[in-house]
Amino acid sequence: MSAATALTYPRKHLISELSNHMWNFGFWLFGSDFRSFVHDPQFVQKSIEERGFHRVFNRDSNMWHTQVYVAN
């Protein structure tokens, strides 16, 4: 059996960036240390593949990337 990981994360575009800033402002306003980030999908893929995984599933919608990786 192989190790696997599945990811769902927002696509990087103006709407997700603005939404992210609004959420982070709310976290700050209520004293939370939590912050969310919108990462470049190529950076995410490269980081996972450098750790010995390869992508076996990829689907994009208007707002989300969904990917599944399994260990080599």
Z-matrix of the N, CA and C atoms (Angstrom, degrees):
N
C 1 1.450
C 2 1.540 1 108.50
N 3 1.327 2 116.71 1 138.40
C 4 1.464 3 123.07 2 -179.13
C 5 1.520 4 111.00 3 -99.80
N 6 1.321 5 114.93 4 150.09
C 7 1.464 6 120.05 5 172.67
C 8 1.524 7 108.43 6 -72.28
N 9 1.310 8 116.15 7 144.54
C 10 1.470 9 120.89 8 -179.82
C 11 1.524 10 109.24 9 -140.50
N 12 1.313 11 114.55 10 154.35
C 13 1.461 12 120.03 11 174.05
C 14 1.523 13 108.40 12 -141.24
N 15 1.310 14 115.97 13 141.17
C 16 1.469 15 121.97 14 178.42
C 17 1.524 16 108.48 15 -118.91
N 18 1.326 17 115.08 16 139.16
C 19 1.461 18 121.09 17 -177.84
C 20 1.512 19 110.49 18 -127.67
N 21 1.291 20 115.60 19 139.31
C 22 1.459 21 122.22 20 167.54
C 23 1.522 22 105.87 21 -132.98
N 24 1.336 23 115.32 22 122.07
C 25 1.453 24 119.09 23 -177.73
C 26 1.519 25 109.47 24 -147.60
N 27 1.341 26 116.83 25 154.32
C 28 1.465 27 119.74 26 -176.08
C 29 1.523 28 112.23 27 -68.14
N 30 1.310 29 114.98 28 144.93
C 31 1.460 30 120.01 29 174.54
C 32 1.524 31 108.65 30 -68.90
N 33 1.313 32 115.62 31 151.10
C 34 1.462 33 120.06 32 -178.44
C 35 1.528 34 108.47 33 -90.48
N 36 1.325 35 115.91 34 103.96
C 37 1.461 36 122.28 35 173.68
C 38 1.518 37 108.27 36 -154.63
N 39 1.295 38 117.27 37 177.70
C 40 1.467 39 121.94 38 -171.53
C 41 1.531 40 112.63 39 -54.57
N 42 1.320 41 118.06 40 -45.57
C 43 1.473 42 120.63 41 -177.22
C 44 1.526 43 110.80 42 -62.72
N 45 1.332 44 117.09 43 -44.98
C 46 1.467 45 118.67 44 -179.23
C 47 1.529 46 111.13 45 -68.20
N 48 1.325 47 117.13 46 -35.62
C 49 1.468 48 120.13 47 177.54
C 50 1.528 49 111.11 48 -64.33
N 51 1.329 50 117.12 49 -45.82
C 52 1.468 51 120.42 50 178.68
C 53 1.521 52 111.56 51 -63.90
N 54 1.330 53 116.16 52 -43.63
C 55 1.462 54 120.48 53 178.34
C 56 1.523 55 110.79 54 -60.72
N 57 1.315 56 116.34 55 -42.43
C 58 1.453 57 121.18 56 179.08
C 59 1.527 58 111.25 57 -61.07
N 60 1.321 59 117.07 58 -43.92
C 61 1.470 60 120.37 59 178.52
C 62 1.530 61 111.27 60 -63.37
N 63 1.322 62 116.90 61 -38.75
C 64 1.472 63 120.33 62 178.82
C 65 1.529 64 110.53 63 -65.06
N 66 1.339 65 117.76 64 -45.20
C 67 1.465 66 120.70 65 178.57
C 68 1.532 67 110.32 66 -61.66
N 69 1.319 68 116.86 67 -45.22
C 70 1.462 69 119.27 68 -178.85
C 71 1.523 70 111.78 69 -64.76
N 72 1.322 71 117.71 70 -34.81
C 73 1.464 72 120.04 71 174.83
C 74 1.525 73 109.90 72 -62.66
N 75 1.322 74 116.32 73 -43.07
C 76 1.469 75 120.28 74 177.72
C 77 1.520 76 112.26 75 -62.10
N 78 1.331 77 116.93 76 -42.99
C 79 1.472 78 120.12 77 177.14
C 80 1.521 79 110.25 78 -59.88
N 81 1.339 80 116.48 79 -44.62
C 82 1.458 81 121.01 80 178.98
C 83 1.527 82 110.67 81 -63.10
N 84 1.329 83 116.33 82 -44.68
C 85 1.461 84 122.08 83 -177.12
C 86 1.528 85 111.89 84 -58.67
N 87 1.344 86 115.82 85 -36.70
C 88 1.465 87 120.15 86 -178.40
C 89 1.529 88 112.74 87 -95.74
N 90 1.329 89 116.27 88 12.78
C 91 1.459 90 120.20 89 172.68
C 92 1.517 91 115.21 90 79.27
N 93 1.322 92 117.73 91 15.52
C 94 1.458 93 120.28 92 179.32
C 95 1.528 94 109.99 93 -84.91
N 96 1.333 95 116.09 94 142.59
C 97 1.456 96 120.99 95 174.96
C 98 1.522 97 111.98 96 -84.50
N 99 1.335 98 117.37 97 -8.57
C 100 1.460 99 120.79 98 -178.34
C 101 1.528 100 110.09 99 -68.03
N 102 1.323 101 116.79 100 139.64
C 103 1.464 102 123.16 101 173.32
C 104 1.519 103 108.01 102 -137.54
N 105 1.310 104 116.29 103 143.60
C 106 1.459 105 120.45 104 175.71
C 107 1.521 106 109.10 105 -104.83
N 108 1.323 107 115.35 106 159.29
C 109 1.458 108 121.54 107 -176.38
C 110 1.520 109 109.65 108 -136.80
N 111 1.317 110 116.64 109 150.38
C 112 1.460 111 122.71 110 172.10
C 113 1.523 112 106.22 111 -113.04
N 114 1.330 113 115.69 112 113.99
C 115 1.463 114 121.01 113 -176.16
C 116 1.516 115 111.40 114 -99.07
N 117 1.312 116 116.01 115 154.49
C 118 1.454 117 122.72 116 174.14
C 119 1.536 118 108.15 117 -68.67
N 120 1.329 119 118.31 118 124.59
C 121 1.471 120 121.04 119 -178.14
C 122 1.533 121 113.55 120 -56.16
N 123 1.314 122 118.06 121 -34.52
C 124 1.466 123 120.04 122 178.42
C 125 1.518 124 110.86 123 -65.79
N 126 1.314 125 117.39 124 -36.26
C 127 1.463 126 121.44 125 176.61
C 128 1.527 127 110.12 126 -65.36
N 129 1.331 128 117.06 127 -43.27
C 130 1.468 129 121.26 128 179.61
C 131 1.529 130 109.57 129 -61.51
N 132 1.327 131 116.95 130 -48.97
C 133 1.460 132 120.46 131 -178.57
C 134 1.529 133 111.29 132 -61.57
N 135 1.314 134 117.23 133 -45.26
C 136 1.469 135 120.97 134 -179.91
C 137 1.528 136 110.81 135 -61.41
N 138 1.329 137 117.06 136 -43.15
C 139 1.466 138 121.22 137 -179.08
C 140 1.524 139 111.95 138 -61.60
N 141 1.314 140 116.52 139 -41.02
C 142 1.473 141 120.30 140 -179.53
C 143 1.521 142 110.43 141 -71.65
N 144 1.328 143 116.82 142 -44.54
C 145 1.465 144 120.09 143 -178.65
C 146 1.519 145 111.90 144 -65.02
N 147 1.328 146 118.22 145 -32.72
C 148 1.467 147 121.18 146 176.68
C 149 1.526 148 111.96 147 -65.65
N 150 1.305 149 117.54 148 -17.67
C 151 1.461 150 122.19 149 179.87
C 152 1.525 151 112.04 150 -99.27
N 153 1.331 152 116.20 151 15.81
C 154 1.459 153 119.90 152 172.15
C 155 1.519 154 115.73 153 91.25
N 156 1.310 155 118.36 154 21.13
C 157 1.458 156 121.42 155 177.83
C 158 1.522 157 109.61 156 -112.52
N 159 1.336 158 116.27 157 155.06
C 160 1.459 159 120.19 158 172.23
C 161 1.529 160 108.81 159 -131.77
N 162 1.319 161 115.08 160 148.63
C 163 1.465 162 120.85 161 -174.85
C 164 1.525 163 110.09 162 -79.19
N 165 1.346 164 115.01 163 132.27
C 166 1.465 165 120.96 164 177.96
C 167 1.525 166 111.84 165 -116.68
N 168 1.327 167 117.18 166 -9.89
C 169 1.467 168 120.84 167 179.61
C 170 1.521 169 108.26 168 -149.79
N 171 1.331 170 115.31 169 138.72
C 172 1.459 171 120.59 170 177.64
C 173 1.524 172 108.31 171 -148.47
N 174 1.319 173 116.77 172 127.46
C 175 1.452 174 121.04 173 174.72
C 176 1.520 175 108.35 174 -143.73
N 177 1.311 176 116.02 175 134.80
C 178 1.458 177 121.99 176 178.40
C 179 1.520 178 109.99 177 -119.16
N 180 1.316 179 115.28 178 139.67
C 181 1.466 180 121.46 179 170.03
C 182 1.524 181 106.64 180 -115.60
N 183 1.310 182 116.61 181 -172.61
C 184 1.462 183 119.54 182 178.60
C 185 1.520 184 112.70 183 -62.58
N 186 1.322 185 117.29 184 -29.73
C 187 1.464 186 120.73 185 -174.53
C 188 1.533 187 114.27 186 -114.77
N 189 1.356 188 118.75 187 -22.42
C 190 1.454 189 120.43 188 -168.24
C 191 1.520 190 113.07 189 -129.53
N 192 1.342 191 115.32 190 148.05
C 193 1.462 192 123.65 191 165.44
C 194 1.523 193 105.86 192 -102.72
N 195 1.329 194 117.38 193 135.60
C 196 1.468 195 122.11 194 172.70
C 197 1.516 196 106.43 195 -127.16
N 198 1.322 197 116.04 196 126.20
C 199 1.451 198 121.54 197 -177.37
C 200 1.520 199 110.47 198 -141.19
N 201 1.331 200 115.04 199 147.89
C 202 1.471 201 121.83 200 173.69
C 203 1.517 202 107.35 201 -125.07
N 204 1.321 203 115.55 202 133.47
C 205 1.462 204 123.23 203 178.55
C 206 1.518 205 108.77 204 -122.83
N 207 1.326 206 116.52 205 145.20
C 208 1.472 207 121.56 206 173.37
C 209 1.520 208 107.97 207 -125.06
N 210 1.329 209 114.64 208 153.93
C 211 1.465 210 120.50 209 179.89
C 212 1.523 211 109.64 210 -69.86
N 213 1.326 212 115.61 211 144.32
C 214 1.471 213 120.71 212 177.50
C 215 1.504 214 110.89 213 -69.63
